[in-house]
Amino acid sequence: MQTSRPVQILKDILATLIVIVFMFPIFWWSLSSIKPYTAIFNKDGPVYFDFQPTLQNYEVTLLGKSRIESNLESGGTSGAGGGSSYDSRETILQSIIVAVGSTILTIVLSTLASYALSRLPMRGKQHFLFWILSQRFMPPIAAVIPIMFMFRDMALLDTLTGLIIAHTLINIPIAVLLLKSFLDDVPKEIDEAAMIDGATRLQTFRRIILPMIKGGVAATAVLCFIVSWTEFLLSLYLTTSIRTLPVKISTFVTSTGTEWGFITALGTSAIVPSFIFILLVQRHLVRGLTLGSLKD
Amino acid sequence: MTQGTAVIATGRAGVTRMPRWLTSEHPFPWLAPLAAMLAVFGLYPLIYAFVLSFQQRNRIKRVDEFVGLKNWIQLVNDDRVWNALSVTLTYAFVAIVIELALGLLIALLLDQDRKGYGLMRALMTLPLVVPPAVTGMMFLLLEDGSFGWLSQNLYMTGLLSPEHPILATGSTALMGVLLADIWQWTPFMVLIMMAGLRSLPKEPYEAAAIDGANAFQTFRRLTLPMLSRVMAVAVLIRGVDLFRIFDYIYVMTSGGPGTATESLSAYAGRIFMTGNFPYAATLSLMTMIVVIIIANLFVRLFKVRF
């Protein structure tokens, strides 16, 4: 279809506007993270660029500077108190351990399983797939109560291992279905050829098939990492002293006031890794988001 | 490789054979680790939750007692459950409709091979990976009653009065939460619709052009029907997530004001915090059963394949 020039220009403008609207919340959020206290809480109207930028919020949350110290340096006096609980270095480390741990565990379990589901004849395969898919449909709140009791008995409650297991449970259905779709793209004749040459199934899988789908495995791993990194409900209810980033951020909302400076600073730090990762897997994003049922 | 599997593959006699179901020819060893994990941490807790839903805590004896269907009957008679169901359904319906429509529109707009469009498409994927709890906070900051950017602008244009902050007013609170959902998940629809548009065959369009169909007719009679499968997948996946909506509500309103934004998951979460675990388990099981039934009907009806 041919589009006339004025219409095309109109379309360009509209597209740009839409993207700007969608980017605005992120922009406003990260802008707030470098605002001093008074600019965030300005009741007379929004403050855009008319403020003295400060890294104080990042110093407190990421470098663990005490809040009072930081306030004195910047000449502020308000709201000094609390302090150490805003230091989020440990939280970041714990978030990384949980996300990496559950990604590795998921990928190991799921690549093996999805190979069998894609290649080997078995009875009840559809039922098994249905079971895995149902796991994806399960509301986390339904899982959290029994898992909490179970973890308490196994001494896994409020531990990194426990949270890794919980996140692996959410990641498994995504990973299995996604990896199966990548495996289904590889013709079965390749396996057969390798086995005629005397390789066992395991050898075929490890030496030939796995290298062929490594791009898919990487994309799956990235998605698993993001799912764990952004997960909220399970981390909220299964941990108390260990905190992942999203939960930690939500604790900055207190009855005495919401610490928007720290929230936005830590929030900005939390979304940067996600952004980098998502840009790396753009090509497989649609397939990943639809559990392998749509390919592009 | 183990001795046994090599033997099976070549079929050489005289060496001890492994049972077939332990070799890599059989699905068992491939599936066992994952199945064990799902059984222990997926299936067992589910059974536990079911057992729990027939029990009640005896505060004096400090044990869980069997009380039959009491929790389930209480559930059906609990007005807050019905309110939560209606909030959840309203929320899910509005979100799906707006996200689908906006998603399709933006996909049509951005699906062009012109300079800058690649960048715009990449930028549009960013909201997807913001942790939902952070998204909730983002919109909490924008919608704050006194210093929120959105609130202040709405006050200035007179569309909203400062006496009725978005999130603290019963009639607007749900819309306020929905805004976060729409921002985060419209890009999901955009991406899927874009993939759908790209996979469409060219021939019908050429035929339509020869027959002199206008742009609107082509869209309605060709594009929409051919996109229906893709839309079904998108609606299914989004619908399941919407039905268990929790994060935005927990962060932005905690279900308030009153119970105006209390979804099924949010209500279950509240019961959970009061320590009435059997009742919370019953409610979340009901949510799960409803989701699985609806999702499976949908999968069969629209023939979605995984």
Interface residues (C-beta under 8 A of the other chain):
Chain A: M1 K11 D12 L14 A15 T16 I18 V19 F22 M23 P25 I26 W28 W29 S32 I40 F41 N42 K43 G45 P46 V108 L109 S110 L112 A113 Y115 A116 L117 L120 P121 M122 F128 L129 W131 I132 L133 S134 Q135 R136 F137 M138 P139 P140 I141 A142 A143 V144 I145 P146 I147 F149 M150 I165 A166 T168 L169 I172 V176 L177 M195 G198 A199 T200 R201 L202 Q203 F205 I226 W229 T230 E231 F232 L233 L236 Y237 L245 P246 V247 I249 S250 V253 T258 W260 I263 T264 G267 A270 I271 S274 F275 F277 I278 L279 Q282 L285 V286 L289 T290 L291 G292 S293 L294 K295 D296
Chain B: M1 T5 A6 I8 A9 T10 T23 S24 E25 H26 P27 W30 L31 P33 L34 A35 M37 L38 F41 G42 Y44 P45 L46 Y48 A49 L52 I106 L109 L110 Q112 R114 Y117 M120 A122 L123 M124 T125 L126 P127 L128 V129 V130 P131 P132 A133 V134 T135 M137 M138 F139 L140 L141 L142 S146 F147 W149 Q152 N153 M156 W183 T186 P187 F188 L191 I192 M194 A195 G196 R198 S199 Y205 A209 A215 T218 V230 V233 A234 I237 V240 F243 R244 F246 D247 Y250 V251 L264 S265 A268 G269 F272 F277 A280 A281 S284 L285 T287 M288 V291 I292 A295 V304 R305 F306
